């Protein structure tokens, strides 16, 4: 190889490396700028929907869809800049989508269930629910999963399809709920006096609703005596405060009023042989 050929090859390599380097740098700039524009666009859409007082659940769901769609378009645009046929790439995406759809049918089911939940609205962000065996506050309704914070401060992500296919208990939907407790009385106690006392004392507990009133009735009987159902009503946010306060009031008020404690009774027969 003479010097002329070497110089020509060297010039070709330098030219090719320069062109590729410029394209790589441009692609990086496009990616950074595109990501910034996507973030700005999503923020603008969210702010616009927030001004219309759109539900937070719908906001997060729409934001996720827009973000994924724009990122795919950005990648296709960058590949087109490098000279890759985007039509071919789109066909590859479609083929890959079919293959992924078969392999990840569970994810697609979660996506479809999430869309139905947004439309039908059985729950929304901020609701206290029990879904798929998980109880807690809904923090986010995503494309594939719903994020729930449990009362013991554990974050649980539940597949949307599992939620939609099971029973959904939404404790926040109604204005108030009932607290169900029991009170064991002694068989020797005056149950009418105990029931009246508990109605008055439990009704005085903070955050117990005056309407509906406190329900205190005989629920069942045990070997120790009658068992009372004690059922105050309160808002969902005050449930555990009313629950614990009612238990405390049941014990303290009955003791203060002098009601006998329920004790197991046994009858012993003594036979004397002669």
PEFEN-V840139 format. One record per pair of residues at least 12 apart in sequence whose C-alpha atoms are under 10 Angstrom apart, sorted by the first residue. I is the first residue (numbers start at 1). GAP is how many residues later the second one is. If there is no record, write none. Layout:
BEGIN
I&GAP / I&GAP
END
This chain:
BEGIN
20&62 / 23&55 / 23&58 / 23&59 / 24&54 / 24&58 / 26&52 / 26&55 / 26&56 / 27&48 / 27&50 / 27&51 / 27&52 / 27&54 / 27&55 / 28&50 / 30&44 / 30&45 / 30&47 / 30&48 / 30&51 / 31&40 / 31&43 / 31&44 / 31&46 / 31&47 / 34&36 / 34&37 / 34&39 / 34&40 / 34&41 / 34&43 / 34&44 / 35&32 / 35&35 / 35&36 / 35&39 / 37&33 / 38&28 / 38&29 / 38&30 / 38&31 / 38&32 / 38&33 / 38&36 / 39&24 / 39&27 / 39&28 / 39&31 / 41&22 / 41&25 / 41&26 / 41&29 / 42&20 / 42&21 / 42&22 / 42&23 / 42&24 / 42&25 / 42&28 / 43&20 / 45&14 / 45&17 / 45&18 / 45&21 / 46&12 / 46&13 / 46&14 / 46&16 / 46&17 / 47&12 / 49&13 / 55&63 / 55&69 / 55&70 / 56&68 / 56&69 / 56&70 / 56&83 / 56&84 / 56&85 / 57&60 / 57&61 / 57&64 / 57&66 / 57&67 / 57&68 / 57&69 / 57&81 / 57&82 / 57&83 / 57&84 / 57&85 / 58&57 / 58&59 / 58&60 / 58&61 / 58&63 / 58&66 / 58&67 / 58&82 / 58&83 / 58&84 / 59&59 / 59&82 / 60&65 / 60&80 / 60&81 / 60&82 / 60&83 / 61&53 / 61&54 / 61&57 / 61&79 / 61&80 / 61&81 / 61&82 / 61&83 / 62&56 / 62&80 / 62&81 / 63&79 / 63&80 / 64&78 / 64&79 / 65&77 / 65&78 / 72&21 / 76&13 / 76&14 / 106&38 / 106&53 / 106&54 / 106&55 / 106&56 / 107&36 / 107&37 / 107&38 / 107&52 / 107&53 / 107&54 / 108&35 / 108&36 / 108&53 / 109&35 / 109&50 / 109&51 / 109&52 / 109&53 / 109&55 / 110&32 / 110&33 / 110&34 / 110&35 / 110&36 / 110&48 / 110&49 / 110&50 / 110&51 / 110&52 / 110&53 / 110&54 / 111&31 / 111&32 / 111&33 / 111&34 / 111&48 / 111&49 / 111&50 / 112&31 / 112&32 / 112&48 / 112&49 / 112&52 / 113&30 / 113&31 / 113&32 / 113&46 / 113&47 / 113&48 / 113&49 / 113&50 / 113&51 / 113&52 / 114&27 / 114&28 / 114&29 / 114&30 / 114&31 / 114&32 / 114&45 / 114&46 / 114&47 / 114&49 / 114&50 / 115&26 / 115&27 / 115&28 / 115&29 / 115&45 / 116&44 / 116&45 / 116&48 / 117&24 / 117&43 / 117&44 / 117&46 / 117&47 / 118&23 / 118&24 / 122&42 / 122&46 / 122&47 / 122&48 / 122&51 / 123&15 / 123&18 / 123&45 / 123&46 / 123&47 / 123&48 / 123&49 / 123&50 / 124&13 / 124&14 / 124&15 / 124&16 / 124&17 / 124&22 / 124&46 / 124&48 / 124&49 / 125&12 / 125&13 / 125&14 / 125&15 / 125&16 / 125&21 / 125&22 / 125&23 / 126&12 / 126&13 / 126&14 / 126&22 / 126&46 / 127&12 / 127&21 / 127&43 / 127&44 / 127&45 / 127&46 / 127&109 / 128&20 / 128&21 / 128&22 / 128&23 / 128&41 / 128&42 / 128&43 / 128&44 / 128&45 / 128&108 / 128&109 / 129&19 / 129&21 / 129&39 / 129&40 / 129&41 / 129&42 / 129&43 / 129&44 / 130&18 / 130&20 / 130&33 / 130&37 / 130&38 / 130&39 / 130&40 / 130&41 / 131&15 / 131&17 / 131&27 / 131&29 / 131&31 / 131&32 / 131&33 / 131&34 / 131&35 / 131&36 / 131&37 / 131&38 / 131&39 / 132&26 / 132&27 / 132&28 / 132&29 / 132&30 / 132&31 / 132&32 / 132&33 / 132&34 / 132&35 / 132&36 / 132&37 / 133&25 / 133&29 / 133&30 / 133&33 / 133&34 / 133&35 / 134&14 / 134&15 / 134&16 / 134&22 / 134&23 / 134&24 / 134&29 / 135&13 / 135&14 / 135&15 / 135&16 / 135&21 / 135&34 / 135&35 / 135&36 / 136&12 / 136&13 / 136&14 / 136&15 / 136&16 / 136&17 / 136&18 / 136&19 / 136&20 / 136&35 / 137&12 / 137&13 / 137&14 / 137&16 / 137&18 / 137&33 / 137&34 / 137&35 / 138&12 / 138&17 / 138&18 / 138&19 / 139&16 / 139&17 / 139&18 / 140&17 / 141&16 / 141&17 / 141&19 / 142&15 / 142&17 / 142&18 / 143&16 / 143&17 / 144&13 / 144&14 / 144&15 / 144&16 / 144&17 / 145&12 / 145&13 / 145&14 / 145&15 / 145&16 / 145&17 / 145&18 / 146&12 / 146&13 / 146&14 / 146&15 / 146&17 / 147&12 / 147&13 / 171&64 / 171&65 / 171&66 / 172&63 / 172&64 / 172&65 / 173&63 / 174&61 / 174&62 / 175&59 / 175&60 / 175&61 / 176&33 / 176&36 / 176&57 / 176&58 / 176&59 / 176&60 / 176&61 / 176&62 / 176&63 / 177&32 / 177&55 / 177&56 / 177&57 / 177&58 / 177&59 / 177&60 / 177&61 / 177&62 / 178&30 / 178&31 / 178&34 / 178&36 / 178&37 / 178&52 / 178&53 / 178&54 / 178&55 / 178&56 / 178&57 / 178&58 / 178&61 / 178&64 / 178&65 / 179&29 / 179&35 / 179&51 / 179&52 / 179&53 / 179&54 / 179&55 / 179&56 / 179&57 / 179&60 / 179&61 / 179&63 / 179&64 / 179&67 / 180&35 / 180&49 / 180&50 / 180&51 / 180&52 / 180&53 / 180&63 / 180&66 / 181&35 / 181&47 / 181&48 / 181&49 / 181&50 / 181&51 / 181&62 / 181&63 / 181&65 / 181&66 / 181&69 / 182&34 / 182&35 / 182&36 / 182&37 / 182&38 / 182&45 / 182&46 / 182&47 / 182&48 / 182&49 / 182&65 / 182&68 / 183&12 / 183&15 / 183&33 / 183&34 / 183&35 / 183&36 / 183&43 / 183&44 / 183&45 / 183&46 / 183&47 / 183&64 / 183&67 / 183&68 / 184&34 / 184&35 / 184&36 / 184&37 / 184&38 / 184&40 / 184&41 / 184&42 / 184&43 / 184&44 / 184&45 / 184&66 / 184&77 / 184&78 / 185&33 / 185&36 / 185&37 / 185&39 / 185&40 / 185&41 / 185&42 / 185&43 / 185&69 / 185&74 / 185&75 / 185&76 / 185&77 / 185&78 / 186&36 / 186&37 / 186&38 / 186&39 / 186&40 / 186&41 / 186&73 / 186&74 / 186&75 / 186&76 / 186&77 / 186&78 / 187&34 / 187&35 / 187&36 / 187&37 / 187&38 / 187&39 / 187&40 / 187&73 / 187&74 / 187&75 / 187&76 / 187&77 / 187&78 / 188&36 / 188&37 / 188&38 / 188&71 / 188&72 / 188&73 / 188&74 / 188&75 / 189&36 / 189&37 / 189&69 / 189&70 / 189&71 / 189&72 / 189&73 / 190&69 / 190&70 / 191&26 / 191&27 / 191&34 / 191&35 / 191&36 / 191&37 / 191&68 / 192&24 / 192&25 / 192&26 / 193&64 / 193&66 / 194&22 / 194&34 / 194&56 / 194&59 / 194&60 / 194&63 / 194&65 / 195&20 / 195&21 / 195&22 / 195&23 / 195&33 / 195&34 / 195&35 / 196&20 / 196&21 / 197&19 / 197&53 / 197&56 / 197&57 / 197&60 / 198&16 / 198&17 / 198&18 / 198&30 / 198&32 / 198&48 / 198&51 / 198&52 / 198&53 / 198&55 / 198&56 / 199&14 / 199&15 / 199&16 / 199&17 / 199&18 / 199&31 / 199&32 / 199&33 / 199&51 / 200&14 / 201&13 / 201&45 / 201&48 / 201&49 / 201&51 / 201&52 / 202&12 / 202&13 / 202&14 / 202&28 / 202&29 / 202&30 / 202&40 / 202&43 / 202&44 / 202&45 / 202&46 / 202&47 / 202&48 / 202&51 / 203&12 / 203&29 / 203&30 / 203&43 / 204&42 / 204&45 / 205&27 / 205&36 / 205&37 / 205&40 / 205&41 / 205&44 / 206&28 / 206&32 / 206&35 / 206&36 / 206&39 / 207&25 / 207&26 / 207&27 / 207&28 / 207&30 / 207&31 / 207&32 / 207&34 / 207&35 / 208&24 / 208&25 / 208&26 / 208&27 / 208&30 / 208&31 / 208&33 / 208&34 / 208&35 / 208&38 / 209&23 / 209&24 / 209&25 / 209&26 / 210&22 / 210&23 / 210&24 / 211&21 / 211&22 / 211&23 / 212&20 / 212&21 / 212&22 / 213&18 / 213&19 / 213&20 / 214&16 / 214&17 / 214&18 / 214&19 / 214&20 / 215&13 / 215&14 / 215&15 / 215&16 / 215&17 / 215&18 / 216&12 / 216&13 / 216&14 / 216&15 / 216&16 / 217&12 / 217&13 / 217&14 / 218&12 / 223&39 / 223&40 / 223&41 / 223&42 / 224&37 / 224&38 / 224&39 / 224&40 / 224&41 / 225&37 / 225&38 / 225&39 / 226&36 / 230&16 / 230&17 / 230&20 / 231&12 / 231&15 / 232&14
END
